[in-house]
């Protein structure tokens, strides 16, 4: 599940112009999220081999073991939700795969990114053995002990199907080929929230947990791609501190291009002036 929307047809292959948005200080507070999927990118085909067998190793053996320990031991609980209750975030376990598959399949259903349930389940099973290059976190409602959200983080270009991975993990790498995220930067994708849990701040809480994990691992910023046609997801990320670094419009097909088609590359600075040193 390594790239956003490889089906997006782009108008150019040249590097995009970096543009930061100008945010109005008079913007009204963003309302609670309605029943709407929060999807940052599409599910991509993954090989039948386990993730660890196809991702080229990055960093020393000692550092990789240290990072695995950080990911395995990561847990943030007691995050308050709207309407009562709290959320906990932790690394996905084998017993979570069934519920996480339900959440992700439900979130992508009816969108251009919809994939068969079996394919989603296979992707998540592979994630169990993908550390430390990738980490799949689940959000758990601490009242019901139910998995209500899932998100994936990747920490190397190899994990995202980049040039140093020989294309083993995906088709288009981290987003459209002409709009990539930095090779050494943490990258967030496949954020999904269970329909019955939306509007309670689950996605916002899980994003905050992702920030904490990345900082613990030595990351200084976070990147993601989002559809320009999805104002709910875009608003979520803006509200969480992400800024648009570049945009790429979808190539018009005859007269059917709609306003807002395309993707945006977004970045959140976690350590002011810092640099990513996850595998250093």
Residue pairs with C-beta under 8 A, 6 or more apart in sequence:
1 42
1 43
1 44
1 46
1 123
1 152
1 170
1 189
1 190
2 44
2 46
2 154
2 159
2 160
2 161
2 169
2 170
2 171
2 172
2 173
2 174
3 41
3 42
3 44
3 160
3 161
3 170
3 171
3 172
3 173
3 174
3 175
3 176
4 40
4 41
4 42
4 172
4 174
4 175
4 176
4 189
4 225
4 263
5 41
5 42
5 112
5 113
5 175
5 176
5 225
5 227
5 263
6 42
6 44
6 170
6 171
6 172
6 176
7 42
7 112
8 176
8 248
8 250
8 262
8 263
9 250
9 251
9 253
10 176
10 178
10 179
10 248
10 249
10 250
10 251
10 262
11 248
11 249
11 250
11 251
11 252
12 178
13 177
13 178
14 178
15 178
16 178
16 179
16 246
16 247
16 248
16 265
17 246
18 245
18 246
19 244
19 245
19 246
19 247
20 243
20 244
20 245
21 238
21 243
21 244
23 238
30 235
30 238
30 239
32 82
32 199
32 200
32 201
33 198
33 199
33 203
33 232
33 236
34 198
34 199
34 232
35 195
35 198
35 199
36 198
36 232
37 106
37 107
37 108
37 109
37 111
37 192
37 193
38 107
38 191
38 192
38 193
38 198
38 203
38 232
38 233
38 236
39 107
39 108
39 111
39 113
39 190
39 191
39 192
39 227
39 230
39 233
40 188
40 189
40 190
40 191
40 224
40 225
40 226
40 233
41 113
41 175
41 189
41 190
41 224
41 225
41 226
42 108
42 112
42 113
42 115
43 104
43 108
43 113
43 115
43 119
43 120
43 123
43 190
44 161
44 169
44 170
44 171
44 172
45 119
45 170
45 171
46 122
46 123
46 126
46 169
46 170
47 54
47 168
47 169
50 126
50 129
50 130
51 126
51 127
51 129
51 130
51 133
51 134
51 159
51 169
52 129
52 130
54 165
54 168
54 169
55 130
55 133
55 134
55 156
55 158
55 159
55 165
55 168
55 169
56 158
56 164
56 165
56 166
57 64
58 64
58 133
58 156
58 158
58 279
59 67
59 278
59 279
59 280
63 279
63 280
64 132
64 279
67 131
67 132
67 155
67 217
67 278
67 279
68 131
68 132
70 132
70 213
70 216
70 217
71 91
71 131
71 132
71 135
71 213
71 217
72 91
72 131
74 89
74 90
74 91
74 135
74 137
74 212
74 213
74 216
75 88
75 89
75 90
76 88
76 89
76 90
76 208
76 209
76 212
77 86
77 87
77 88
77 89
77 142
78 86
78 88
78 142
79 86
79 87
79 88
79 89
79 205
79 208
79 209
80 86
80 87
80 201
80 205
81 87
81 141
81 200
81 201
81 202
81 205
82 199
82 200
82 201
83 200
84 143
85 141
85 142
85 143
85 200
86 141
86 142
86 143
87 139
87 140
87 141
87 142
87 148
87 149
87 202
87 205
87 206
88 139
88 140
88 142
89 137
89 138
89 139
89 140
89 205
89 206
89 209
89 210
90 137
90 138
90 140
91 131
91 135
91 136
91 137
91 138
92 100
92 124
92 127
92 128
92 136
92 137
92 138
92 150
93 128
94 128
96 138
96 147
97 121
97 124
97 125
97 128
98 121
99 138
99 146
99 147
100 124
100 136
100 138
100 147
100 150
101 117
101 120
101 121
101 124
102 194
103 147
103 148
103 149
103 150
103 192
103 193
103 194
104 120
104 124
104 150
104 190
104 192
105 115
105 117
105 120
106 192
106 194
106 195
107 192
107 193
107 194
107 195
108 114
108 115
108 120
108 192
124 136
124 150
127 134
127 135
127 136
127 152
128 136
130 136
130 159
132 155
132 217
133 154
133 155
133 156
133 158
133 159
134 152
134 153
134 154
134 155
134 159
135 152
135 153
135 155
135 213
136 150
136 151
136 152
136 153
137 150
137 151
137 152
137 153
137 206
137 209
137 210
137 213
138 147
138 149
138 150
139 147
139 148
139 149
139 150
139 151
139 193
139 202
139 205
139 206
139 209
140 146
140 147
140 148
141 148
141 197
146 194
147 194
148 193
148 194
148 196
148 197
148 202
149 191
149 192
149 193
149 194
149 197
149 202
149 203
149 206
150 190
150 191
150 192
151 188
151 189
151 190
151 191
151 192
151 206
151 207
151 210
152 188
152 189
152 190
153 186
153 187
153 188
153 189
153 210
153 213
153 214
154 160
154 174
154 186
154 187
154 189
155 186
155 187
155 217
155 219
155 278
155 279
156 183
156 184
156 278
156 279
157 163
157 164
157 165
157 173
157 174
157 183
157 184
158 164
158 165
158 169
159 165
159 169
160 169
160 170
160 173
160 174
160 181
160 187
161 167
161 168
161 169
161 170
161 171
161 172
161 173
161 174
162 173
162 174
162 180
162 183
163 173
173 180
174 180
174 181
174 187
174 189
174 223
174 225
175 181
175 225
175 263
175 265
176 225
176 248
176 263
178 248
179 225
179 246
179 248
179 263
179 265
181 187
181 223
181 224
181 225
181 265
182 223
182 276
184 276
184 278
184 279
185 219
185 221
185 222
185 223
185 276
186 214
186 217
186 219
186 221
186 222
186 223
186 276
186 278
187 222
187 223
187 224
188 207
188 210
188 222
188 223
188 224
189 224
189 225
191 203
191 206
191 207
191 233
193 202
193 203
193 206
194 202
203 236
204 236
204 239
204 240
207 236
207 237
207 240
208 240
210 222
211 222
211 268
211 270
214 222
214 270
215 270
215 271
217 278
218 276
218 277
218 278
218 280
219 270
219 271
219 276
219 278
220 269
220 270
220 271
220 274
220 275
220 276
220 277
221 267
221 268
221 269
221 270
221 271
221 274
221 276
222 242
222 267
222 268
222 270
223 245
223 265
223 266
223 267
223 268
224 237
224 242
224 265
224 266
225 263
225 264
225 265
225 266
226 233
226 234
226 237
226 263
226 264
226 266
227 233
227 234
227 262
227 263
227 264
228 234
228 247
228 249
228 260
228 261
228 262
228 263
228 264
229 258
229 260
229 261
229 262
234 264
237 266
237 268
240 268
241 268
241 269
242 266
242 267
242 268
243 266
243 267
243 268
244 264
244 265
244 266
245 265
245 266
245 267
246 264
246 265
247 262
247 263
247 264
247 265
248 262
248 263
248 264
248 265
249 261
249 262
250 257
250 261
250 262
250 263
251 257
